[in-house]
Amino acid sequence: MTTEIISIGDELLIGQVINTNASWMAVQLNDAGAEVRQISCVSDAADEIQRALREAEQRADLILMTGGLGPTHDDITKDVLCRYFDTHLVMNDRVLENITSFFQRKGLPLTQLNKDQALVPEAAIVIDNPVGTAPGLAFRKNEKLYVAMPGVPYEMKHIIQTFVIPYLQKNGKGEKILHKTILTQGIGESFLAVKIADWVAALPSTIKLAYLPSPGIVRLRLSIRGNQPEEMMKLLSEEAERLKTLIPDFFWGMDNEKLEAQVGKMLGEKSASLSTAESCTGGYIAHKITSVPGSSTYFKGSVIAYDNRVKEEQLGVCKQLLQDFGAVSSEVVEKMAEGVKNLLKTDYAIAVSGIAGPDGGTPEKPVGTVWVAVAGPDGTVSKKFLFGDERERNIVRAGTAALGMLRNQLLA
């Protein structure tokens, strides 16, 4: 079933609030076999909402709206829907009773604005909202279904799960949309595309491929639509296995796996411990590692050696090395890794030193230059990376590169 999402609210358009509702809905709809054709975001203006509705009904069978159903003056969605569906507001006793009970449970007074939320378009199918005060509203027109929901995330989610998903299950074609995602690290999108070109050309016509790049990682998502989920997943898995054999040096996981979790699992299997020494990443790598439940069994700690004195006094990097080669060098980053490994008595250690930006670069070491070292039982290795000029992006890419290097050492 073709679907469109319309998110209503000025706060979304000015970036004050991130539109997480739309992305969450898209995932649920996809899992239910619905095809999301477009996601639109419009202001709290009647003409903009009506225009979005007119355009959506040309493309989709199911139109979902969030926002503008609250009790304040800028919540105009109900009035717009009345004009669009040629109806008027009426008091709904059941909704009023639900609102009254809601405020009584919370021990709060019931204002006239709250009571007015029980005014609903007469032509609407009223959808109960026990977790909030504004009910959901559904309309049928020209064999299409329109559903308006509150913008409060947990209220929207309740209506999606109790009304929209059951509707799709009952009225859909029984088709599923399945995905398989291959995770790669250490190779750019364009280089990866060249490397797997023959495999892409040989993909069955039923499978679609999408490249999903992010800092340091490129995901390859395979998608298939149909009504035989077991056969579909078998086909996706077979193609994913073929791809793995083509890029063994860059493949590291599938679907929703996280690099830091995989590294942690590998450390656990070896009963090995880890520490980090971070300069330009400022603790980002340690944060990623400790975001994994159970990481305390293998991660011992970190030294944030942002200042050269910390590199010297805590990690044992001699002043002469810093003077001769600079903090951003293989010589220094290797000593940092070995220093924290010895200090915290771990089996492995990661060290990072670089120029995150936006300033501080030189012709010899431009912004984005990062050295990563990994010290382990068999010695220390280091590698130079040249990222970009965006500070936050460089920090993320450096962290991903460091975890990738550690993974390779653990595999060796």
TORFI-436939 format. One line per 3 residues: number of its first residue (from 0); their letters; for each residue x, y, z of N, C-alpha, C. Coordinates in steps of 0.05 Angstrom, whole numbers. Each point is the difference from the previous one (the first is absolute). Layout:
// residues N
NUM) A) X/Y/Z/X/Y/Z/X/Y/Z ~ ...
This chain:
// residues 412
0) MTT) 17/-24/0/-17/24/0/18/25/0 ~ -5/18/-19/16/24/-1/-8/19/22 ~ 20/12/12/-4/16/24/16/26/-2
3) EII) -11/21/12/14/26/2/-3/10/29 ~ 22/13/9/0/11/27/2/30/-2 ~ -18/14/14/1/30/1/5/8/29
6) SIG) 22/13/5/6/10/27/-5/30/1 ~ -16/8/19/-9/28/2/13/13/24 ~ 12/24/-5/11/15/23/23/18/-8
9) DEL) -2/26/7/22/19/-6/26/-9/14 ~ -3/-12/23/24/-8/15/17/-20/-15 ~ -12/-15/-18/15/-20/-16/14/15/-23
12) LIG) -13/20/-11/12/14/-23/23/18/7 ~ 1/10/25/22/17/8/22/-16/14 ~ -3/-27/2/20/-16/11/0/-1/31
15) QVI) -20/11/12/-1/1/29/-6/-28/12 ~ -15/-15/-16/-6/-28/8/7/-18/-23 ~ 13/-22/5/7/-19/-21/-24/-18/-5
18) NTN) -6/-6/-25/-24/-15/-8/5/-30/4 ~ 2/-9/25/4/-28/5/-26/-16/-5 ~ -23/14/2/-26/-14/-5/-1/-13/-27
21) ASW) 8/15/-20/-2/-10/-28/18/-24/-4 ~ 25/1/10/18/-22/-4/-10/-25/15 ~ -11/4/24/-10/-23/15/-24/-12/-15
24) MAV) -18/17/-10/-23/-11/-15/8/-15/-25 ~ 20/11/-14/9/-12/-24/10/-29/5 ~ 14/-4/22/9/-27/7/-23/-19/5
27) QLN) -20/10/15/-23/-17/7/-16/-6/-25 ~ -4/19/-17/-15/-4/-25/14/-19/-19 ~ 26/3/-2/15/-18/-17/-2/-29/10
30) DAG) 2/-4/26/-2/-27/12/-28/-12/-5 ~ -20/18/-3/-28/-10/-4/-6/-3/-30 ~ 20/5/-17/-4/-4/-29/-10/24/-15
33) AEV) -1/23/13/-9/25/-13/24/13/-14 ~ -5/12/-22/21/14/-15/-4/30/5 ~ 19/12/14/-1/29/5/11/15/-25
36) RQI) -18/14/-13/8/14/-25/13/27/6 ~ -9/14/21/11/27/5/-5/7/29 ~ 19/16/11/-3/11/27/1/31/-4
39) SCV) -20/14/9/-1/29/-3/-1/13/27 ~ 10/24/1/-1/16/25/-11/27/-7 ~ -21/9/13/-13/25/-6/-4/17/25
42) SDA) -4/25/-5/-3/19/23/-29/-1/11 ~ -3/14/23/-27/2/12/-16/21/-14 ~ -5/-5/-26/-15/19/-16/-21/-16/-16
45) ADE) -25/10/1/-22/-15/-12/4/-7/-29 ~ 9/20/-16/3/-4/-28/22/-21/-6 ~ 22/0/16/21/-19/-4/-9/-28/7
48) IQR) -15/-3/21/-10/-27/8/-19/-11/-22 ~ -18/18/-10/-19/-9/-21/15/-7/-25 ~ 20/16/-7/16/-7/-25/13/-27/3
51) ALR) 12/-5/23/13/-26/5/-19/-23/-2 ~ -25/4/10/-20/-21/-2/-8/-5/-29 ~ -4/22/-15/-8/-4/-28/22/-15/-16
54) EAE) 25/7/5/21/-13/-14/4/-29/9 ~ -4/-5/26/4/-27/10/-21/-19/-11 ~ -24/9/-3/-21/-18/-9/3/-8/-29
57) QRA) 17/14/-15/6/-7/-27/20/-23/-1 ~ 15/-4/21/21/-20/0/-5/-25/18 ~ -16/3/20/-1/-20/21/-28/-10/6
60) DLI) -2/-25/10/-25/-11/9/-5/6/30 ~ 21/4/14/-1/5/29/16/25/6 ~ -13/20/11/14/26/6/0/3/31
63) LMT) 23/2/11/4/3/29/9/28/7 ~ -12/12/20/7/27/8/6/1/30 ~ 20/15/7/6/3/29/3/30/6
66) GGL) -10/8/23/3/28/9/-25/17/-3 ~ -1/20/17/-22/20/-2/-26/-8/12 ~ -1/-20/17/-25/-9/12/-2/8/29
69) GPT) 19/16/10/0/8/28/-20/21/7 ~ 1/11/25/-21/19/9/6/29/-5 ~ 23/7/-11/8/28/-2/-8/13/-27
72) HDD) 3/26/-2/-10/15/-23/14/-8/-26 ~ 25/-10/2/14/-7/-24/-6/-29/-10 ~ -17/-14/15/-8/-27/-8/-25/2/-18
75) ITK) 4/1/-26/-22/6/-18/-8/-24/-18 ~ 12/-23/5/-4/-23/-18/-30/-8/-1 ~ -14/0/23/-28/-8/0/-17/19/-18
78) DVL) 5/26/3/-15/19/-16/5/-4/-30 ~ 25/-5/-7/7/-5/-28/-13/-25/-10 ~ -1/-21/16/-12/-25/-9/-30/4/-3
81) CRY) -12/16/16/-29/6/-3/-5/13/-27 ~ 16/19/-8/-4/13/-26/6/-20/-22 ~ 21/-16/3/8/-18/-22/-20/-21/-5
84) FDT) -13/-10/22/-19/-22/-3/-29/10/2 ~ -4/26/-1/-26/12/0/-17/-9/23 ~ 10/4/24/-14/-8/24/3/21/21
87) HLV) -9/-5/25/3/20/21/5/-14/26 ~ 9/16/20/7/-11/26/-25/-5/17 ~ 0/-23/14/-21/-7/19/13/-10/25
90) MND) -14/2/22/10/-10/26/-4/-30/0 ~ 22/-15/7/-1/-29/1/1/-8/30 ~ -22/-11/10/-3/-5/28/21/-21/10
93) RVL) 6/-20/-17/19/-20/8/28/12/3 ~ 7/17/-19/26/13/2/2/18/24 ~ -22/15/6/-1/18/23/4/-16/26
96) ENI) -13/-24/1/2/-17/23/29/-9/3 ~ 13/-8/-22/28/-9/1/18/23/10 ~ -5/24/-10/17/23/8/-4/6/30
99) TSF) -25/-1/9/-5/5/28/14/-20/18 ~ -2/-25/-8/13/-22/15/30/4/0 ~ 11/8/-22/29/4/-3/10/20/20
102) FQR) -14/23/2/9/21/19/-6/-7/29 ~ -21/-15/4/-6/-9/28/22/-19/10 ~ 9/-18/-18/22/-18/8/25/14/7
105) KGL) 5/22/-13/24/16/5/-3/21/22 ~ -25/3/10/-5/19/20/2/29/-9 ~ -7/5/-25/3/26/-12/-28/12/-7
108) PLT) -3/26/1/-25/13/-7/-6/-3/-30 ~ -26/-1/-7/-8/-2/-28/-8/27/-10 ~ 16/12/-18/-6/26/-11/-19/-1/-24
111) QLN) -10/23/-8/-18/1/-23/16/-8/-26 ~ 26/7/-1/16/-8/-23/1/-30/-2 ~ 3/-13/23/1/-30/0/-27/-11/-8
114) KDQ) -21/11/10/-27/-9/-8/-5/2/-30 ~ 11/22/-12/-3/4/-29/13/-21/-17 ~ 18/-15/12/12/-22/-15/-19/-22/-6
117) ALV) -23/0/14/-21/-19/-6/-17/8/-23 ~ 5/24/-11/-14/8/-25/15/-13/-23 ~ -15/-17/-15/13/-15/-22/-17/4/-26
120) PEA) 11/-2/-23/-15/1/-25/-22/-21/-1 ~ -24/8/-6/-22/-19/0/4/-24/-19 ~ 14/5/-22/4/-22/-20/23/-18/7
123) AIV) 14/5/22/24/-15/6/-7/-26/15 ~ 17/-20/-4/1/-24/17/19/7/23 ~ -11/1/24/16/8/23/16/-24/11
126) IDN) 26/5/3/19/-21/9/7/6/29 ~ -5/-18/18/5/5/28/30/4/5 ~ 6/18/19/28/6/7/2/-1/30
129) PVG) 2/-23/13/1/-2/29/25/11/12 ~ 21/5/-16/25/10/12/3/30/-3 ~ -21/13/-10/1/29/-3/-29/11/-1
132) TAP) -2/25/-8/-27/13/0/-11/4/-28 ~ 16/4/-20/-10/4/-27/-5/-27/-14 ~ -25/-6/-9/-5/-25/-13/12/0/-28
135) GLA) 4/-23/-11/7/-2/-28/-26/3/-17 ~ 4/8/-25/-23/4/-17/5/-13/-27 ~ -19/-16/-10/2/-13/-26/-23/8/-18
138) FRK) 6/3/-26/-20/7/-20/3/-18/-24 ~ -22/-6/-12/0/-15/-25/-10/18/-23 ~ 15/-1/-22/-8/16/-24/12/-13/-24
141) NEK) -16/-5/-20/9/-12/-26/17/-25/5 ~ -9/-17/17/13/-26/6/28/4/12 ~ 4/23/12/26/6/14/-6/4/29
144) LYV) 20/-5/17/-3/4/29/19/22/8 ~ -10/20/15/16/21/11/-1/-4/31 ~ 24/1/12/1/-2/30/16/23/11
147) AMP) -13/16/17/14/22/14/6/-8/28 ~ 25/4/9/8/-9/27/15/23/14 ~ 0/-1/27/15/20/15/30/-2/-8
150) GVP) 14/22/4/29/0/-5/16/-10/23 ~ -11/-3/24/14/-11/22/8/-29/-6 ~ 26/-7/0/8/-26/-10/-14/-24/11
153) YEM) -3/-2/27/-11/-24/11/-30/-2/-6 ~ -14/23/-4/-28/0/-8/-2/-10/-29 ~ 17/11/-18/0/-9/-27/5/-29/-3
156) KHI) 20/-10/16/8/-28/-2/-24/-18/8 ~ -15/8/21/-22/-16/8/-21/-3/-22 ~ -5/22/-14/-20/-1/-22/10/-16/-23
159) IQT) 25/2/-7/12/-16/-22/-3/-29/7 ~ 7/-8/25/0/-28/7/-28/-12/4 ~ -19/16/9/-27/-11/6/-20/5/-22
162) FVI) 6/19/-19/-20/5/-21/12/-3/-28 ~ 23/13/-5/10/0/-27/11/-27/-9 ~ 16/-13/17/12/-26/-7/-22/-21/-4
165) PYL) -19/-2/19/-22/-19/-6/-15/6/-25 ~ -4/25/-7/-13/8/-25/16/-11/-24 ~ 26/3/1/17/-9/-22/-1/-31/-2
168) QKN) 0/-13/23/0/-29/0/-27/-11/-12 ~ -21/15/4/-26/-8/-10/-4/7/-29 ~ 10/23/-9/-6/10/-26/24/0/-20
171) GKG) 23/-8/10/23/-1/-18/0/-24/-19 ~ 20/-2/-17/1/-22/-19/14/-25/10 ~ 7/1/26/15/-22/11/29/-1/-7
174) EKI) 10/22/-13/28/1/-8/17/10/23 ~ 25/-9/-1/20/9/20/22/14/-15 ~ 13/18/14/25/12/-11/22/-8/19
177) LHK) 19/-16/-9/21/-9/17/27/12/-9 ~ 18/3/20/26/13/-5/22/-18/12 ~ 23/2/-12/24/-12/10/22/21/-4
180) TIL) 14/7/21/20/22/-1/28/-11/5 ~ 18/5/-18/28/-8/2/16/25/10 ~ 15/-4/20/15/23/13/30/-2/-9
183) TQG) 10/23/-10/28/1/-9/14/23/14 ~ 26/-2/2/16/20/13/28/1/-12 ~ 11/24/-4/27/2/-11/1/4/-30
186) IGE) -22/5/-12/-1/5/-29/-22/20/-6 ~ 5/19/-18/-20/20/-7/-21/-11/-18 ~ -23/15/-2/-23/-9/-15/7/-4/-30
189) SFL) 14/19/-12/5/-2/-29/20/-23/-6 ~ 20/-4/18/19/-22/-4/-14/-27/4 ~ -18/-1/19/-15/-24/5/-18/-7/-24
192) AVK) -12/20/-12/-18/-4/-23/16/-13/-23 ~ 24/10/-5/17/-12/-21/7/-29/6 ~ 6/-5/25/9/-27/8/-22/-21/-3
195) IAD) -25/8/4/-22/-19/-1/-18/3/-25 ~ 10/14/-20/-17/6/-23/-11/-25/-14 ~ 17/-21/-3/-10/-24/-14/-21/-14/17
198) WVA) 3/0/26/-20/-12/18/-26/15/-2 ~ 1/26/-1/-24/17/-2/-14/-6/-26 ~ 15/-2/-22/-12/-5/-26/-14/-27/-1
201) ALP) 9/-19/16/-12/-27/-1/-22/-4/20 ~ -7/21/16/-22/-3/19/-26/-6/-13 ~ -17/-17/11/-26/-5/-11/-16/26/-1
204) STI) -18/2/-20/-15/25/-4/-19/6/24 ~ -6/-21/16/-18/4/23/14/14/23 ~ 26/1/0/15/11/22/10/28/-7
207) KLA) -4/19/18/10/27/-3/23/5/19 ~ 20/15/-10/24/6/16/1/29/6 ~ 6/7/25/4/29/7/26/3/16
210) YLP) 15/21/-7/24/6/15/-7/20/22 ~ 7/-5/25/-6/17/23/26/7/14 ~ 13/21/-10/26/8/13/-4/16/25
213) SPG) 18/-4/19/1/16/25/30/3/7 ~ 7/17/18/29/4/6/14/-26/6 ~ 18/-8/-18/16/-24/4/-12/-26/-7
216) IVR) -26/-1/-6/-14/-25/-5/-18/4/-24 ~ -1/-20/-17/-19/0/-23/-18/-25/4 ~ -26/4/1/-18/-22/2/-12/-6/-28
219) LRL) -2/-25/-7/-12/-8/-25/-26/-14/7 ~ -23/12/-7/-26/-11/7/-12/-14/-24 ~ -6/-26/3/-15/-15/-20/-29/-1/8
222) SIR) -18/6/-18/-29/0/6/-15/-17/-21 ~ -21/-14/10/-17/-16/-18/-28/1/10 ~ -19/0/-19/-29/1/7/-13/-25/-11
225) GNQ) -19/-11/16/-15/-23/-9/-17/-12/23 ~ -12/-23/-5/-17/-12/20/10/-28/8 ~ 26/-5/-5/12/-25/9/25/6/17
228) PEE) -4/9/24/22/11/16/24/-19/4 ~ -6/-26/3/22/-19/4/18/-2/-25 ~ -12/-2/-24/15/-1/-24/14/26/-6
231) MMK) -13/22/7/12/27/-4/24/3/18 ~ -1/-7/25/23/3/18/22/-19/-8 ~ -6/-24/-10/20/-18/-10/16/12/-23
234) LLS) -15/13/-18/13/12/-23/18/23/9 ~ -10/17/18/17/22/10/25/-10/14 ~ -3/-21/17/23/-10/14/21/-12/-18
237) EEA) -9/-13/-21/18/-12/-20/16/22/-14 ~ -13/22/-7/14/22/-13/20/13/19 ~ -9/3/25/18/12/20/25/-17/4
240) ERL) -3/-26/0/23/-18/3/19/2/-24 ~ -11/3/-24/16/4/-23/17/26/2 ~ -14/20/10/14/26/2/23/-1/20
243) KTL) -5/-14/22/21/-2/21/26/-11/-11 ~ -2/-20/-18/24/-12/-12/15/19/-18 ~ -14/20/-10/13/20/-19/15/21/15
246) IPD) -8/6/25/12/22/15/8/-9/28 ~ 15/-21/3/7/-10/27/15/20/17 ~ 15/18/-12/16/19/15/-17/23/11
249) FFW) -24/3/-11/-16/23/7/-26/-7/14 ~ -9/-25/-4/-25/-9/13/5/-5/29 ~ -19/9/17/3/-5/29/-26/-8/14
252) GMD) -23/2/-13/-24/-7/14/-25/1/-17 ~ -23/-6/12/-26/-1/-14/-21/16/16 ~ -18/11/-14/-24/12/10/5/21/22
255) NEK) -8/-5/25/2/21/21/23/-4/18 ~ 20/-17/-8/24/-3/16/15/26/3 ~ 13/3/23/17/23/5/29/-8/2
258) LEA) 18/15/-12/28/-7/0/11/-2/28 ~ -8/18/18/10/-1/27/-10/-25/15 ~ -24/-9/-7/-10/-24/13/14/-25/-11
261) QVG) 6/0/-25/14/-23/-12/29/-2/12 ~ 13/24/2/27/0/12/-1/-10/29 ~ -20/9/14/-3/-9/28/-4/-30/2
264) KML) -16/-11/-19/-5/-29/0/26/-15/-5 ~ 16/10/-19/25/-13/-7/20/1/24 ~ 0/23/14/17/2/24/-9/-20/21
267) GEK) -26/-2/4/-10/-19/19/7/-29/-6 ~ -1/-7/-26/6/-27/-8/30/-6/5 ~ 17/20/-1/28/-3/5/8/4/30
270) SAS) -21/7/16/6/8/28/21/21/1 ~ -2/19/-18/20/22/-2/-11/26/9 ~ 17/18/9/-8/26/11/9/22/-19
273) LST) -12/23/3/5/23/-18/1/26/16 ~ 17/18/-10/1/28/10/3/18/-23 ~ -4/26/4/3/20/-22/15/24/10
276) AES) 15/12/-19/13/26/5/-9/18/-22 ~ -15/22/6/-12/16/-20/8/29/2 ~ 7/11/-23/6/29/-1/-22/14/-15
279) CTG) 0/-1/-26/-19/16/-16/-29/-10/3 ~ -4/-25/8/-27/-11/3/-12/6/28 ~ 16/8/19/-9/10/25/-18/-19/16
282) GYI) 4/-26/-3/-17/-20/15/-22/-12/-16 ~ -2/7/-26/-22/-10/-16/2/-31/-3 ~ 24/-10/-4/4/-29/-3/-8/-15/25
285) AHK) 9/11/23/-8/-13/25/-30/1/4 ~ -13/21/-9/-29/2/2/-13/-21/-17 ~ 9/-4/-24/-11/-21/-18/3/-27/13
288) ITS) 24/-6/10/5/-26/12/-18/-5/24 ~ -3/20/18/-15/-3/24/-30/2/-4 ~ -9/7/-25/-28/-1/-6/-11/-28/-3
291) VPG) 18/-19/-1/-8/-29/-3/-4/-12/27 ~ -23/-11/6/-5/-13/26/21/-22/5 ~ 11/-1/24/19/-20/6/29/7/-6
294) SST) 5/24/-10/26/8/-8/20/2/23 ~ -10/1/24/18/2/24/16/-26/3 ~ -8/-21/-13/15/-25/3/26/0/-16
297) YFK) 2/18/-20/25/1/-16/12/28/-2 ~ -16/21/4/11/27/-3/9/11/28 ~ 25/8/2/11/8/26/0/30/5
300) GSV) 3/15/-21/0/29/4/13/15/-23 ~ 2/26/3/11/17/-21/15/24/12 ~ 20/9/-15/14/25/6/-6/20/-22
303) IAY) -12/23/7/-5/21/-19/24/18/0 ~ 18/-6/-19/26/14/0/-1/23/-20 ~ -17/19/6/-3/23/-18/24/18/0
306) DNR) 11/4/23/24/18/3/25/-18/-2 ~ 21/11/-11/25/-15/-3/12/-8/27 ~ -5/16/20/11/-7/27/-13/-26/10
309) VKE) -25/-4/-7/-13/-25/8/12/-24/-15 ~ 6/5/-26/13/-21/-15/27/-7/12 ~ 14/20/10/26/-5/12/-3/-13/28
312) EQL) -15/13/17/-1/-8/28/-16/-26/5 ~ -22/-4/-15/-17/-23/5/7/-23/-18 ~ 8/6/-25/4/-22/-20/29/-5/-6
315) GVC) 18/16/11/28/-6/-4/11/8/-27 ~ -13/18/-14/10/9/-26/22/21/6 ~ 24/-5/-9/22/18/7/-2/26/-16
318) KQL) 9/21/13/-2/27/-11/14/2/-27 ~ 22/-15/-3/16/2/-24/-16/-10/-24 ~ -16/-22/4/-17/-10/-22/-20/21/-9
321) LQD) -12/13/20/-20/21/-7/13/23/-14 ~ 24/7/7/14/22/-13/9/-7/-28 ~ 9/-25/-4/11/-8/-26/-22/-7/-20
324) FGA) -21/-13/9/-20/-10/-19/-28/14/3 ~ -5/13/23/-26/12/4/-19/-20/12 ~ -21/10/13/-20/-17/13/-15/-17/-20
327) VSS) -3/10/-24/-15/-15/-21/21/-14/-17 ~ 8/-24/9/20/-15/-14/-2/-29/8 ~ 11/-17/-17/0/-29/7/17/-5/25
330) EVV) 23/14/3/17/-5/22/-14/6/27 ~ -15/22/1/-13/8/25/-24/-17/5 ~ -17/-5/-21/-24/-15/5/6/-29/8
333) EKM) 22/-11/-10/7/-27/8/9/-1/29 ~ 15/20/9/8/2/28/-24/5/18 ~ -20/15/-10/-24/4/16/-14/-27/5
336) AEG) -3/-16/-22/-13/-26/3/15/-18/19 ~ 26/-1/-3/16/-17/18/0/10/28 ~ -1/27/3/-1/11/27/-25/-6/15
339) VKN) -23/3/-13/-25/-6/14/-3/-30/5 ~ 10/-16/-19/-1/-29/4/16/-8/25 ~ 23/12/4/16/-6/23/-11/12/26
342) LLK) -10/24/-3/-11/14/23/-24/-15/12 ~ -19/-9/-17/-24/-13/9/1/-30/-2 ~ 24/-10/-8/5/-29/0/-22/-15/-16
345) TDY) -3/7/-25/-19/-13/-18/14/-15/-22 ~ -15/-18/-13/11/-16/-22/2/16/-26 ~ -20/18/-4/0/17/-24/-5/29/8
348) AIA) 9/18/-17/-5/28/4/-3/14/-26 ~ -17/20/-1/-4/17/-23/10/28/7 ~ 14/13/-18/8/28/4/-6/16/-26
351) VSG) -9/25/5/-7/17/-23/11/28/5 ~ 13/12/-20/9/27/1/-4/13/-27 ~ -11/24/-1/-5/12/-26/-8/29/1
354) IAG) -7/11/-22/-9/28/-2/-29/-1/-9 ~ -18/3/19/-29/-3/-6/-10/25/-15 ~ 12/23/5/-9/24/-13/-20/16/17
357) PDG) -9/22/-11/3/10/-28/27/14/-5 ~ 15/5/21/26/13/-4/22/-17/12 ~ 25/9/-1/22/-15/11/16/-16/-20
360) GTP) -9/0/-25/14/-15/-21/24/15/-11 ~ 18/-15/-13/23/11/-14/1/-12/-27 ~ 17/10/-19/2/-13/-26/9/-29/2
363) EKP) 17/-6/20/10/-27/3/-21/-18/14 ~ -15/12/18/-21/-15/15/-25/16/0 ~ -16/-2/-22/-24/15/-2/-22/-9/19
366) VGT) -20/17/3/-23/-8/16/-11/-27/-10 ~ -6/-18/18/-10/-26/-8/21/-21/1 ~ 25/7/6/21/-19/2/-2/-14/28
369) VWV) -2/-26/-1/-3/-16/25/18/-24/-1 ~ 15/-5/21/15/-25/4/-14/-17/21 ~ -3/-26/-7/-11/-19/18/20/-23/5
372) AVA) 3/-8/24/17/-23/7/-15/-20/16 ~ 6/-25/-4/-10/-22/16/23/-16/11 ~ 2/-2/26/21/-17/13/-13/-26/10
375) GPD) 13/-22/-6/-10/-26/9/23/-18/8 ~ -7/-25/6/20/-19/9/23/-4/-20 ~ -6/4/-26/20/-5/-21/14/25/-10
378) GTV) -4/22/14/13/25/-9/-20/22/-5 ~ 10/22/-12/-16/24/-4/0/7/-30 ~ -24/7/-10/-2/9/-28/-13/27/0
381) SKK) 6/16/-20/-13/27/-2/-6/6/-29 ~ -19/18/-4/-8/7/-26/-9/29/-1 ~ 7/13/-22/-7/28/-4/-26/2/-17
384) FLF) -18/18/9/-25/5/-15/-2/29/-7 ~ -11/6/-23/-5/27/-8/-31/3/-4 ~ -12/12/20/-29/4/-2/-7/27/-12
387) GDE) -21/13/9/-8/26/-12/6/23/19 ~ -16/21/-3/4/24/16/-22/6/20 ~ -18/-20/4/-22/3/18/6/-14/27
390) RER) 2/15/21/10/-10/26/-16/-24/10 ~ -26/2/2/-16/-22/12/2/-25/-18 ~ 0/4/-26/2/-22/-18/27/-14/2
393) NIV) 21/16/3/27/-11/3/2/-17/26 ~ -12/9/21/1/-15/25/-14/-27/-3 ~ -24/0/-13/-14/-25/-4/16/-19/-19
396) RAG) 11/11/-21/15/-16/-19/25/-12/13 ~ 13/16/17/24/-9/14/-8/-23/19 ~ -22/3/14/-9/-22/18/-6/-25/-15
399) TAA) -14/2/-23/-7/-23/-15/25/-14/-11 ~ 19/17/-10/25/-11/-11/16/-15/22 ~ 0/11/24/15/-12/22/-13/-27/8
402) LGM) -26/-2/1/-14/-25/7/5/-20/-22 ~ 0/10/-25/5/-18/-23/28/-12/1 ~ 20/16/7/27/-10/3/3/-20/22
405) LRN) -14/5/23/1/-19/22/-13/-26/-9 ~ -22/1/-14/-13/-24/-10/19/-16/-17 ~ 14/13/-18/19/-14/-18/22/-14/17
408) QLL) 9/14/21/21/-12/17/-12/-25/15 ~ -24/2/8/-12/-23/14/-5/-24/-18 ~ -4/6/-26/-4/-21/-19/26/-14/-8
411) A) 22/15/2/26/-10/-10/9/-25/16
